[in-house]
Amino acid sequence: MKTYFSFVIFMICFTTCKSPEKEYLFNGKNLDGWTIFVKDSTINHNDYFYVNEGMIETVGKPIGYLRTVKEYANYKLHVEWRYPEKPTNSGVFVHATGEDLIWVGHYQGQLKHENAGDFIVHGVGRSATIADSIYTSIIDHKPLIPKYEASSEKPAGEWNSYDITCNADTIELFVNGVLQNVATNCTVTKGSIGLQAEGSKIQFRNLWIEPLD
């Protein structure tokens, strides 16, 4: 009898207490669920962002981005990246909203080499609070707030991980497990997720989100 009740309790907990399932943003085969934007209309999108051996890859030039069709709120985002050649610049967008342009409104986890973990507020009127200071984006100034710690990136050519938690109006950036920035009072709390092309070839893999509610 004890065994039976223990089994019932286990099943109730399993069905009601298990954490939400991950949603994979990239299927490893194609870019279904994403849209590509590049300012130069002569660029072939298939040669700009593409799938290479199960990874998302971009040549990095000219500047542009890959953006999810779907919008998200209240989630943990996991992204892995590496620069297979010379490392330069890129970024991960969260809460991207508005029409496609350079650059769409967003909050950014910086991926500039040795600066991953810097936080950027982009989009006129969009703001966030970091360390008791309010940063607001205006037409001619897009605030960049440095990361907390020294660079926690791995050497060029090795894989790195970004874990970005977006919980209500708070965004936390972890680079290879190191907390590098926390933004609160974010004025935008929902939007699409983006991967930036800005300088050189960069690769992404293992992109998934885990809902927080």
N, C-alpha and C positions, 0 to 999 in steps of 0.2 A: 504493500500500500504506500509506504514512504517513497519507494521508487517511482510509482505512478504519479504521485503528487509532485515530486521533484521534476519529473518530465513535463508535467502541465505548466508548472511555474517557469521552467526553462523556455517552453514554446511561447508563452505569453510575453516574456521578456524579449525573446528573439524577434517576434513579430511587431512589437510596439516600441522597443527601445533601440533597435539597430539604427546606425547612423545612415543618413541619406546616401544614395549611390552616387558615384562619380559620373560625370558626363564628360566624355572625351571629345575635345574640340577638333581633333584631327584624326582621320581614319587611316593614315599612313599610305593612302593610295592617290587621293586627289584633294582638291581644295573645296569640296562641297561644303556649303555653310559659311563660306567666306567671300568677301568681295575685295577686289584690288583697286587701289587708286594711285595713280601717278600723274603728276602735273603735266608731263610731256605726252600729248595725245598720240604721238607717233610711235610710242613704245608698245611693243607687243606684250600684252599681259602674261602670256604663256612663257615668255623668255625673261620675265621680270621677277615674279614669284612663281615657284613651281615645286614639284615634289621630286626629290633626288634620293634614291635608296631609302625610302621610308622616312625621310626628313623633309620639313619645309625649308626651302632655301631661297634666298634672293641675292641677286648680284649687287644690290645695295646702291646702285646709281642708275638714274637720277633719284632724288628723294621721293618717297611715297610710303604706302603702308598697305597692309593686309588687315581686314576688319571683319569681325563676325557679323553675319546678318542678324542674328538673334541678340537681344539685350539681356543683361543679367544684373541682379542685385543680391546682396547678402550671400557671399560665397567665399570659398578659398580657391585661389587660382594657382596652379602649378605649371611652370614653364621651364624647360631646359634649353640652353643655348650654348653655342661655341662659335668662335671665329676660326674657320679652317685655314685662312690665309692671314694677311695683315689685319690686326684688330683696329677698328676705328670707332664707329658710333652706331647706335640703334636705340630701341626703347620698347617697353611694353606699355600699351595704353589700357586704362580701365575707365569705365563710365564715359566712353566716347559718345558724343551726341552731336546732332546737327548735320548739315550738308557736308559732303566730301569736299575738302579743300586742304591746302597746305597752310597751317595744320588744322585738322578737325579739333573741336573742343574736347579736352580729355585731361585726366591726371596721368602722369607718366612715371613709371619706374625706369630710371635712366639705365641704359646699357652701354654708354660710352666707356671705352676701355679704361679700367681702374677706377671708374666712377659709378659702377653699378650700385644702386642704393640711394643715389641722389633722387630727389622728388621734384617734379616739375608740375606747375599749375598752368594750364593752357586753355584759353577761351575767355573772351572778354566778359568780365563780371564774375567769373568763377573764382572761388576762394577756398582756402583751407587754413587751419590753425596748426602750427608746429612750434613746440616749445614756447607756448604762450604768445607767439607772434602770429598775426593774421597776414596771410599772403594772398593778394588779389591780382588776377591777370587783367591787364589793360592792353590796348592796341599795340603800344610800343614797348611793353615789358611783360615777359612771361617768367614769373618767379621760379628760380631754381634753388632748392634748399639742400645743402650738402648732407651726405650720409653721416651717421653718428660715429662710426668706427673707421679705422684704416681699411683699405680695400680687402674684401674677403673673397675676391675672385681667384680662380685658378689660372695657371699660365695659359697663354694663347694656345689654342688647339685642343684644350681639354674642355669637357662638359661642365657647365655651371647650372645651378638651379635658382630660380626665383619662386618664392612662395609669397603670394600677395593675398592678404585677408581683407575683404571689403565687407564690413559689418555696419549696417546703417550708415552713419556719416563718418565712419572711421576707416582709414586705410593703413595697413601695416605692411612693410616691405622687409622680407628676409632674403638675404643673398647667401646661398650655401649654408643655411641654418643660422646665420648671424642677423639679428635684428638691426636694420640700418636706418629705418625711418618710420615715424608714426605721424599721420595727419588726422586731425579731428575736425569736427564742424565743417566737413566738406559740403558745399552747397549743391552738388550734384551727386546722387547716390545710386544711379542706375544708368546703364548704357552698354554699348558693345565693347568688345575686347579687341585690341589691335597690336600688330607687330610692325615695327618701323624699319624702313630701308633708308639708311642715311650714311653712306660712305664706302662700305666694302661688303664682300660676301659674308653672310651670316647664316647659320643653320639653327633650326628649332626642332625639338621633338618632345614627346610625352607632355602634351598640353591637355590638361583636364581641370574641371572645376568640381567642387564639392559643395552643395548647398548647405547653408548654415541653419536653415529653418525648413 
